[in-house]
């Protein structure tokens, strides 16, 4: 799985995978991976980040910002 600093071309994104789970301290952990296809037939996972947040609303904010296309 790659983690790149360059801007992600939204046309390469095939789908997102989101992990959301409660932690022992009562918070939530959020992990987001974009599956991209930069070369025909080759899928690759790109880590978009892992976060710890206090509420489900905070988790949804993180998810929304990761999956929304830039304008």
C-alpha positions as MATLAB code, in Angstrom:
seq = 'XXXXXXXXXXXXXXXXXXXXXXXXXXXXXXXXXXXXXXXXXXXXXXXXXXXXXXXXXXXXXXXXXXXXXXX';
ca = [
       0.000    0.000    0.000;
       1.438    3.342   -0.931;
       1.250    6.650    0.816;
       2.022    9.529   -1.497;
       2.522   13.227   -0.967;
       1.381   14.168   -4.473;
      -2.196   15.193   -5.132;
      -4.455   12.260   -5.866;
      -6.143   12.325   -9.272;
      -9.837   11.745   -8.472;
     -10.292   10.015  -11.839;
      -7.976    7.214  -10.645;
     -10.077    6.358   -7.573;
     -12.024    3.125   -7.951;
     -13.437    3.014   -4.391;
     -12.782    3.928   -0.762;
     -12.443    1.544    2.177;
     -13.252    2.973    5.577;
     -12.490    1.339    8.925;
     -14.365    2.756   11.890;
     -14.154    1.192   15.319;
     -14.429    2.163   18.990;
     -11.267    2.253   21.069;
     -10.792    1.233   24.686;
     -10.696    4.873   25.809;
     -14.193    5.561   24.422;
     -13.034    7.336   21.290;
     -13.175    6.182   17.664;
     -10.433    5.182   15.248;
     -10.947    5.986   11.569;
      -8.816    4.608    8.735;
      -9.348    5.513    5.087;
      -7.837    3.819    2.040;
      -8.467    4.741   -1.595;
      -8.130    1.971   -4.144;
      -6.723    3.544   -7.279;
      -6.018    2.418  -10.816;
      -3.288    4.497  -12.447;
      -2.397    1.807  -15.002;
      -5.022   -0.326  -16.740;
      -5.755   -3.459  -14.723;
      -3.507   -2.598  -11.753;
      -5.259   -1.714   -8.505;
      -3.283   -0.257   -5.621;
      -4.291    0.857   -2.146;
      -3.348    4.373   -1.063;
      -3.514    5.172    2.646;
      -5.367    8.462    3.092;
      -4.917    8.562    6.842;
      -5.661    7.155   10.248;
      -7.288    9.304   12.905;
      -8.554    9.124   16.471;
     -11.614   11.208   17.170;
     -13.921   11.882   20.102;
     -17.295   11.374   18.441;
     -19.051    9.779   15.505;
     -19.712   13.287   14.176;
     -15.965   13.974   14.168;
     -15.421   10.649   12.367;
     -17.981   11.583    9.695;
     -16.262   14.954    9.207;
     -12.934   13.185    8.583;
     -14.571   10.718    6.180;
     -16.422   13.464    4.332;
     -13.261   15.509    3.831;
     -11.365   12.460    2.522;
     -13.948   11.284   -0.006;
     -15.317   14.613   -1.255;
     -13.841   15.717   -4.568;
     -11.819   18.938   -4.440;
     -13.471   21.861   -6.169;
];
